Amino acid sequence: MIRSMTIGRTPSSQSPEFSRRDLMRCAVTATAFSAPSLWGGGRGSDSEILPFGDGGGIKMLYDVRQRPQAVCLRDRVFIGFKAGARPSQPGKAKTSPMLIGYDRSSRRFSEPLTLGRATSDHHHGPVIWADHEEYLHVLFGCHKTPGTHLVANLPADMGREISDWTRAPEIAPKLSYPTVFRIRGGRELVYYRTDGHASSWTYRTSDDNGRTWTGPENDVTDMDSRGKAEWSSYQTKLPSADGRHLHVVFTDYDDVKSNDPKRLFNERYKQPVSNAWKYNLSYITVDLETHAVRNADGDVLNTPVDIDQAKEKARIWDTEGRGAGVPPAIALDETGTPAFLHVLSEDDLKTHSYYYVRREDGRWKQTAICGSNHQWNSGHLARDRDGVLHAYVIVGEGYLDSSGIMDKHGGGRLEEWVSADGGNGWRKHRDLMPDGRQYAGWRFNNVQPVTRPDGAAVEGMLLFYGWNADDSPEARAFLVHETNL
């Protein structure tokens, strides 16, 4: 044990409309744990793993589809999460969108700030970003809804009360899975799904720090727009280093609401397979100046891209019936070319592996890294300053086959695997979990970076969350901080 600190509890109520009431603050006990160096290579000898946020439900920190949940600004990290449930609430308990600050110099958390009312929808967790003038923004409550968009009253400061924030204009009539970046020209970009599973994906940008938002004439993708009813996709996105383009990778699947066994029949597994598995990988880039959408070869695609055009012109991996729940994580190489970390089923639906996917000499190549225990295990891919690849993966002994709500979207041990030869060979570097009797038997998921406003990862910092009870909202979130960075 390195250090302990307790952040106090203050009685309160909450309001999404910014009335001047006392804020609810949950008690957070942060006990730091030691772990090997996050990046290795002689930089720093230890990492601290600091827990925060009590009473978290499933996806208290979200998977790769909805980001960022932490932004680093002026040496402080601001983290959005969803927590505050009563442990006695079984199943799909109500949790609240919250915000907490972390000072990288003092290594201390602020008191958490409750942003809005508690809901049982895990999609309603907050994303957070900073505009060009360094004012923090949060967006929460998004699931086929406009959500709530708030802006802090002071730059680089989350304040201490709800009155320290102002409600901002809606970004769009409906959003799901919003992901936000600062892009070229000091603009902000929000990429999102426009409604339900089979709806389109698009983006809007703001050049006035979030006061107004505009988007392209045509949406980026709409899988079922040309006759393939209910065809859907899950998408991950990352801007180019110069903020001119957006990299988008997606899986596709038939979201057949009737559960028609004929439409769900999987030839590889010789049985109907539920839409908990999504298939294939397709990749496109969006020119954020002209709105043109291109495939990996630079060919301009008709928008919105439907499933047939994706299959013919954008598909980079036909997985031949093997599926995943969550889409891949993205990282850029030294030339700005994207690579992906993807979990995928194998010989049966209870066996999964992580793959490193990249383009070499004009062809897409996949290399297996290690096994995994669930199709919804959301990992993270990074490349350090020496060019070493780091894959943060969720693994376990045997498939996580549980009826508990907390286990529905995977979970297991968190490991770091590294490659020093461009992803051709991989080795396990370490386990990356809080140790001690308190966390024995816990499951972890949704590892993700702490980012800067432009989307670049902060070296030496990660987030993830974990839980022990399979049907009770007792999860906690964890911040990894490299001690010598």
C-alpha positions in Angstrom: 0.0 0.0 0.0 1.4 3.4 -1.0 -1.1 6.0 0.1 -4.7 6.2 1.2 -7.1 9.1 1.2 -10.8 9.6 1.8 -13.0 12.0 0.1 -15.9 13.0 2.2 -19.6 12.6 1.9 -22.0 15.5 1.7 -25.8 15.1 1.9 -27.5 16.5 -1.2 -30.1 16.3 -3.9 -29.5 16.7 -7.7 -31.1 18.4 -10.6 -30.4 18.2 -14.4 -31.8 21.8 -14.7 -29.1 23.5 -12.7 -31.2 24.6 -9.7 -29.0 25.8 -6.9 -29.3 22.8 -4.6 -26.8 21.0 -2.6 -24.9 18.4 -4.6 -24.8 14.7 -3.8 -21.3 13.5 -3.3 -20.6 9.9 -2.7 -17.8 8.7 -0.4 -14.7 7.6 -2.2 -11.8 5.9 -0.5 -8.7 5.9 -2.7 -6.1 3.4 -1.8 -3.1 3.3 -4.1 -1.7 -0.1 -5.2 1.7 -0.8 -6.7 2.1 -2.2 -10.2 5.1 -2.5 -12.7 5.9 0.4 -15.0 3.2 1.2 -17.4 5.5 1.6 -20.4 8.6 -0.3 -19.3 11.8 0.5 -21.0 13.3 1.9 -17.8 10.9 4.9 -17.5 9.6 4.8 -14.0 9.7 1.8 -11.7 6.1 1.6 -10.5 2.5 2.6 -11.3 -0.2 3.6 -8.8 -3.7 2.2 -9.2 -6.1 4.5 -7.5 -9.8 3.5 -7.1 -12.6 6.1 -7.1 -16.4 6.1 -7.5 -18.5 3.8 -5.3 -21.8 2.1 -6.4 -21.0 1.7 -10.1 -23.2 -0.4 -12.3 -22.4 -2.1 -15.6 -20.3 0.1 -17.8 -19.7 2.7 -15.1 -16.8 3.5 -17.5 -18.0 2.9 -21.0 -16.5 0.7 -23.7 -14.7 1.9 -26.8 -17.8 3.1 -28.6 -18.3 6.2 -26.3 -15.4 8.4 -25.5 -13.6 10.3 -24.0 -14.4 9.8 -20.3 -11.2 11.6 -19.1 -9.5 14.7 -20.4 -6.2 16.1 -19.2 -5.9 19.9 -19.0 -3.3 22.0 -17.3 -1.9 18.9 -15.4 -5.3 18.0 -14.0 -7.4 15.1 -15.2 -11.2 15.4 -15.3 -13.1 12.0 -15.4 -16.7 11.3 -16.1 -18.4 8.1 -14.8 -21.7 6.7 -13.7 -22.1 5.6 -10.0 -23.8 6.2 -6.7 -26.2 3.2 -6.6 -27.2 1.6 -3.3 -25.5 -1.8 -2.9 -28.9 -3.3 -1.9 -30.3 -2.6 -5.3 -30.0 -5.8 -7.3 -29.9 -6.1 -11.1 -30.2 -3.0 -13.3 -29.9 -0.3 -10.6 -30.0 3.4 -11.1 -26.7 5.3 -11.1 -25.9 9.0 -11.6 -23.6 10.7 -14.1 -20.7 12.1 -12.1 -17.5 14.0 -12.6 -14.3 13.9 -10.5 -11.0 15.8 -10.8 -7.5 14.4 -10.2 -4.4 16.6 -9.6 -1.4 14.9 -11.3 1.1 16.7 -9.1 -0.4 16.1 -5.7 -2.0 12.7 -6.8 -5.3 13.6 -5.1 -8.9 13.4 -6.2 -11.4 16.2 -5.8 -14.8 15.5 -4.4 -17.1 14.0 -7.0 -19.8 16.2 -8.6 -23.2 14.7 -9.5 -24.3 16.1 -12.8 -27.9 14.8 -13.2 -30.5 12.4 -12.1 -30.0 8.7 -11.6 -31.1 6.3 -14.4 -30.8 2.6 -15.0 -29.6 3.1 -18.6 -25.8 2.5 -18.8 -25.7 4.5 -22.1 -26.4 7.6 -20.1 -22.8 7.9 -18.7 -21.0 11.2 -19.4 -18.3 12.0 -22.0 -16.1 15.0 -21.3 -14.0 17.3 -23.4 -12.4 20.8 -23.5 -13.1 23.4 -26.1 -10.5 25.7 -27.8 -10.8 28.2 -24.9 -10.2 25.3 -22.4 -13.8 25.3 -21.0 -14.9 21.8 -19.9 -18.0 20.3 -21.5 -19.9 17.2 -20.4 -22.6 15.4 -22.4 -24.7 12.7 -20.7 -28.1 11.0 -20.9 -27.6 10.1 -24.6 -29.5 7.0 -25.9 -31.7 7.9 -28.8 -32.1 11.3 -27.0 -30.4 14.7 -27.2 -28.9 14.2 -23.7 -27.8 17.1 -21.5 -24.9 19.3 -22.6 -23.2 21.4 -19.9 -20.4 23.9 -20.0 -18.2 24.9 -17.0 -18.3 28.5 -16.1 -14.6 28.8 -15.7 -11.8 27.5 -17.9 -10.0 24.3 -16.9 -12.2 24.1 -13.8 -15.0 21.7 -12.9 -16.2 23.8 -10.0 -17.7 22.4 -6.8 -21.4 22.9 -7.3 -24.0 22.5 -10.1 -24.2 26.3 -10.3 -20.7 26.3 -11.6 -22.0 24.9 -14.9 -24.4 26.3 -17.5 -26.7 24.3 -19.8 -25.6 24.5 -23.4 -27.7 24.1 -26.6 -28.5 20.7 -27.8 -26.1 19.2 -30.3 -28.6 17.0 -32.2 -32.2 15.8 -31.8 -31.0 12.2 -30.9 -27.6 10.8 -30.1 -26.2 7.5 -29.0 -22.6 6.6 -28.3 -21.2 10.2 -28.7 -17.5 10.5 -29.1 -15.9 14.0 -29.0 -12.6 15.4 -30.2 -11.0 18.7 -30.8 -10.0 19.0 -34.5 -8.2 21.3 -36.9 -9.0 25.0 -36.6 -10.0 24.8 -32.9 -13.2 23.1 -33.7 -15.0 20.4 -31.7 -16.4 17.3 -33.4 -19.1 14.9 -32.1 -19.5 11.6 -33.9 -22.6 9.6 -32.9 -25.4 7.2 -34.0 -28.5 9.1 -34.9 -31.2 6.8 -33.4 -31.6 3.0 -32.8 -29.4 0.1 -33.8 -30.2 0.3 -37.6 -30.0 4.1 -37.8 -27.2 6.1 -39.4 -23.9 7.4 -38.0 -22.8 10.9 -38.6 -21.0 13.9 -37.0 -21.4 17.5 -36.2 -18.8 20.2 -35.7 -18.7 23.5 -33.8 -16.4 26.4 -34.4 -17.8 28.6 -31.6 -16.9 26.4 -28.6 -20.1 24.4 -28.7 -22.7 27.1 -29.1 -23.8 25.9 -32.5 -23.3 22.7 -34.4 -23.4 21.8 -38.1 -23.0 18.5 -40.0 -22.6 17.1 -43.5 -25.4 17.0 -46.0 -25.3 13.2 -46.0 -24.7 10.9 -43.0 -21.5 8.9 -43.0 -23.0 5.4 -42.9 -26.5 3.9 -42.9 -26.2 0.1 -43.2 -29.9 -0.6 -44.1 -30.6 2.5 -46.2 -30.8 0.6 -49.5 -33.0 -2.4 -48.8 -31.1 -4.4 -46.2 -33.6 -3.9 -43.4 -32.3 -3.8 -39.9 -28.7 -4.1 -40.9 -26.6 -2.3 -38.3 -23.0 -1.5 -37.2 -20.9 -0.6 -34.2 -18.2 2.0 -34.8 -15.0 3.3 -33.3 -13.3 6.5 -34.3 -10.1 8.5 -33.9 -9.0 11.7 -35.6 -5.7 12.0 -37.5 -2.8 13.7 -35.8 -3.4 16.9 -37.7 -7.2 16.9 -37.1 -8.1 17.0 -40.8 -9.5 13.5 -41.0 -11.5 11.0 -38.9 -10.6 7.3 -38.9 -13.7 5.1 -38.6 -13.7 1.3 -38.2 -16.9 -0.7 -37.8 -18.4 -4.2 -37.5 -21.7 -5.1 -39.1 -24.6 -7.4 -38.2 -28.3 -8.2 -38.8 -30.2 -6.7 -35.9 -33.2 -8.8 -36.6 -35.8 -7.9 -33.9 -37.9 -11.0 -34.6 -35.0 -13.3 -33.8 -35.8 -15.1 -37.0 -33.5 -18.3 -36.7 -33.1 -18.3 -40.5 -31.6 -14.8 -40.6 -29.5 -15.5 -37.5 -28.2 -18.8 -38.8 -24.3 -18.8 -38.8 -22.8 -21.1 -41.4 -19.5 -21.4 -39.5 -21.1 -22.6 -36.3 -24.1 -24.4 -37.9 -26.6 -22.7 -35.6 -28.5 -19.5 -35.1 -26.3 -17.0 -33.3 -27.7 -14.0 -31.5 -26.9 -10.5 -32.5 -24.6 -10.3 -29.4 -21.9 -11.1 -32.0 -21.1 -8.6 -34.8 -19.0 -9.5 -37.9 -16.3 -8.3 -40.2 -14.3 -5.1 -40.1 -14.7 -2.2 -42.5 -12.6 1.0 -42.5 -13.2 4.5 -43.9 -11.8 7.9 -43.5 -13.8 11.2 -43.3 -12.3 14.4 -44.7 -13.5 16.9 -42.1 -13.1 19.9 -44.5 -14.9 18.5 -47.6 -17.0 15.8 -45.8 -15.8 13.2 -48.4 -15.7 9.6 -47.2 -13.0 7.4 -48.6 -11.9 3.8 -48.3 -8.4 2.6 -47.4 -7.3 3.0 -51.0 -8.5 6.6 -51.2 -11.6 5.9 -53.4 -14.5 8.3 -52.7 -17.6 6.4 -51.5 -21.2 7.3 -51.9 -22.8 8.5 -48.6 -24.3 7.3 -46.6 -22.3 4.1 -46.9 -24.7 1.1 -46.8 -23.9 -2.6 -46.1 -23.4 -3.5 -49.8 -21.0 -0.7 -50.4 -19.2 -1.4 -47.2 -18.8 -5.0 -48.2 -17.6 -4.2 -51.7 -15.3 -1.2 -51.1 -14.6 -0.7 -47.4 -14.3 -4.2 -45.9 -10.7 -4.9 -44.6 -11.4 -8.3 -42.9 -14.1 -10.8 -43.8 -14.2 -12.7 -40.5 -16.1 -15.6 -42.1 -18.7 -15.9 -39.4 -16.5 -15.2 -36.4 -17.9 -12.4 -34.3 -17.3 -9.8 -31.6 -19.5 -7.8 -29.4 -17.5 -4.6 -29.1 -15.7 -3.0 -32.1 -11.9 -2.6 -32.1 -9.7 -0.1 -30.4 -7.6 2.2 -32.7 -4.0 3.4 -32.6 -2.0 5.3 -35.1 1.6 4.4 -36.2 4.4 6.8 -36.7 3.1 7.7 -40.2 -0.5 8.2 -39.0 -1.8 4.9 -40.4 -4.4 3.3 -38.2 -4.1 -0.2 -36.6 -6.7 -2.0 -34.6 -7.0 -4.3 -31.6 -10.0 -6.6 -32.1 -11.5 -9.4 -30.0 -13.1 -12.2 -32.1 -14.7 -15.7 -31.6 -12.8 -18.7 -32.7 -13.7 -22.4 -33.2 -16.8 -22.0 -31.0 -18.7 -19.1 -29.4 -17.1 -19.6 -26.0 -13.5 -19.2 -27.3 -12.2 -15.8 -28.3 -8.9 -14.2 -29.1 -7.5 -10.7 -29.5 -6.0 -9.7 -32.9 -3.7 -7.0 -34.0 -4.9 -5.7 -37.4 -2.8 -3.5 -39.6 -2.0 -2.8 -43.3 1.4 -3.8 -44.7 2.4 -3.4 -48.3 -1.2 -2.7 -49.3 -2.7 -5.7 -47.6 -4.5 -6.1 -44.3 -2.8 -8.5 -41.9 -4.1 -10.0 -38.7 -1.9 -11.5 -35.9 -3.3 -13.2 -32.8 -2.1 -11.8 -29.5 -3.7 -13.9 -26.8 -7.0 -15.6 -25.8 -10.0 -13.8 -24.2 -13.1 -14.9 -22.3 -15.9 -12.8 -23.8 -16.9 -11.0 -27.0 -17.6 -7.8 -25.1 -14.1 -7.4 -23.6 -13.1 -3.9 -24.5 -9.3 -3.3 -24.8 -7.0 -0.5 -25.6 -4.1 -0.2 -28.1 -1.2 2.2 -27.7 2.2 2.9 -29.3 4.9 4.4 -27.1 7.6 6.9 -28.1 10.0 4.1 -28.9 7.5 2.5 -31.3 6.7 -0.4 -28.9 3.0 -1.6 -29.2 1.0 -2.1 -26.0 -2.2 -4.1 -26.0 -4.3 -3.9 -22.9 -6.6 -6.9 -22.9 -9.2 -8.6 -20.8 -8.6 -12.3 -20.3 -9.9 -15.2 -18.2 -10.1 -18.9 -17.7 -13.0 -20.2 -19.7 -15.9 -18.2 -21.1 -17.7 -15.8 -18.7 -21.1 -17.4 -18.9 -23.1 -15.6 -16.2 -26.7 -14.4 -15.9 -25.7 -11.5 -13.7 -26.3 -8.0 -15.1 -22.7 -6.9 -14.2 -21.2 -9.8 -16.2 -23.4 -9.3 -19.3 -20.8 -7.5 -21.3 -17.7 -9.5 -20.3 -15.0 -8.9 -17.7 -11.8 -10.7 -16.5 -8.2 -10.0 -15.7 -6.5 -7.0 -17.2 -3.1 -7.8 -18.8 -0.7 -5.8 -20.9 1.0 -7.4 -23.9 3.7 -5.8 -25.9 5.3 -6.1 -29.4 8.6 -4.6 -30.4 8.6 -5.8 -34.0 5.6 -4.0 -35.5 3.0 -6.4 -34.2 4.3 -9.7 -35.6 5.2 -11.2 -32.3 3.7 -10.5 -28.8 4.6 -11.3 -25.2 2.8 -10.8 -22.0 4.4 -7.9 -20.1 2.4 -7.9 -16.9 -0.9 -8.1 -15.0 -2.4 -4.7 -14.5 -4.9 -4.9 -11.6 -5.2 -3.7 -8.0 -3.8 -6.4 -5.7 -4.6 -7.3 -2.2 -7.3 -9.4 -0.6 -9.9 -6.7 -1.1 -9.9 -7.2 -4.9 -9.4 -11.0 -5.1 -11.7 -12.5 -7.6 -12.7 -9.2 -9.2 -13.4 -8.8 -12.9 -12.3 -5.8 -14.9 -13.2 -4.2 -18.2 -13.3 -1.2 -20.5 -9.7 -0.2 -20.2 -9.2 3.2 -21.9 -6.8 6.1 -22.1 -6.8 9.4 -20.4 -6.7 11.8 -23.4 -5.7 15.4 -24.2 -8.3 17.6 -25.8 -7.1 16.6 -29.3 -7.7 12.9 -28.6 -4.0 12.1 -28.1 -3.4 9.6 -25.2 -1.6 10.8 -22.1 1.4 8.5 -21.7 1.5 6.7 -18.3 -2.2 7.0 -17.5 -5.2 4.5 -18.0 -8.7 4.0 -16.7 -10.8 0.9 -16.2 -13.5 -0.4 -13.9 -14.1 -3.6 -11.9 -16.6 -5.5 -9.8 -17.0 -8.6 -7.8 -20.8 -9.1 -7.4 -22.3 -10.4 -10.6 -25.8 -8.9 -10.0 -25.2 -6.0 -7.6 -24.0 -2.4 -8.5 -20.9 -2.4 -6.3 -18.3 -1.6 -9.1 -15.5 0.9 -8.7 -13.4 2.7 -11.2 -9.6 2.8 -11.3 -7.0 5.3 -12.5 -3.5 4.0 -13.3 -0.8 6.7 -12.9 2.8 6.1 -13.7 4.8 7.2 -10.6 7.7 8.8 -12.4 5.8 10.4 -15.3 
